[in-house]
Amino acid sequence: MYTYLEKELVIPSKNIIIIIDYIHLKKNCNTEFYANEIKNKKIINLAPKEEKSVIITDNEIYFTSYALSTLMSRSNEYLRISGGSNSNE
């Protein structure tokens, strides 16, 4: 399964570690987690000054202007159309 992020960028869903709302990333309880994640990952901001969601994968951190609910809806729509299951195969 693949997840469309933004600007014609599609990534394998199996590489996604977490999708989080951008506002939650900046909260104190997540600063240590974020600091550890950015040490060895490439940051790709697809929506400068319009960030709504953060997608952390094995090797990258993506910022997108789409809300978390939109990203989840797109994944579910892909599953419905393809007749696939909800696994990260």
N, C-alpha and C positions, 0 to 999 in steps of 0.2 A: 504494500500500500504506500502511496505517496501523499504528501501534504503540500498544497500550494500555499506559499507564503505571501509573495508580492512581487511585482515587476517581473513576471514570467519565471520566477524562481520556484522550483519544485524540489523537495527533498524526500528521501526515503523515510517513512514514518518510523521504521525500526531504529533509526539513528537518534531519534528524539529522546532526550532524558527527561525533560520537563518543559511545560509551557506555563508561563506565569504572567499575570497582569503586571504591566510595567510599574504601576504605583506600589505594588507589593515588593518589588525588587529593591526599592529604595528605603524600605522600612528597616529599622535597627536590627530586627531579628534575622534579616536576610543579608546584611552587609558582609558578614564573614563568609557565608556561602558564596556570594557573588565575587568577593575578592579572591577566593580560591579558584573559582571557575575561570576567571579572566587571565590567570597566570599562563596557561598553556593553550588558550583557544583564540582563534581569529574572531574579531568582532566585525559583524556586517550589519550596518544600520541601513535598512531599506526605507526608513521613514524619518529622516532627521527632523527633530522638533515636533513630530506627530506620533511618537511612540505610544502604543497601547498594549502590546504584548511582547514578551521575550521568549524566544525559543532556544533552548540550550540543547545542543547535540554533542556527539562524541568529540568533535573537533572545532565547532563554531558556536558563536552566540549571535543570534539574529534578533534585530529589533524590527517590528512591523507595525503598521498603522491599523491593522485589523484587530478587533477585540477577540479575546479568548473564545467567546461564544461563537463568533464567526468562523474561526479556525476549526473548532470542533464540529460545527454544522457542515463545513465543507468536507471534512473527513467522513462524516456520517453519510453525506450525499454520495460521495465516491463509493462507499460500501454498498449503498442501496442500488446504484446504477450498475456496478460491476457484479453484484450478487455475492460479494466477498463476505468474509467474516470479520469480526472486530479484533483480530489478532495482528501482531506486528511481524508477520512472516516475511 
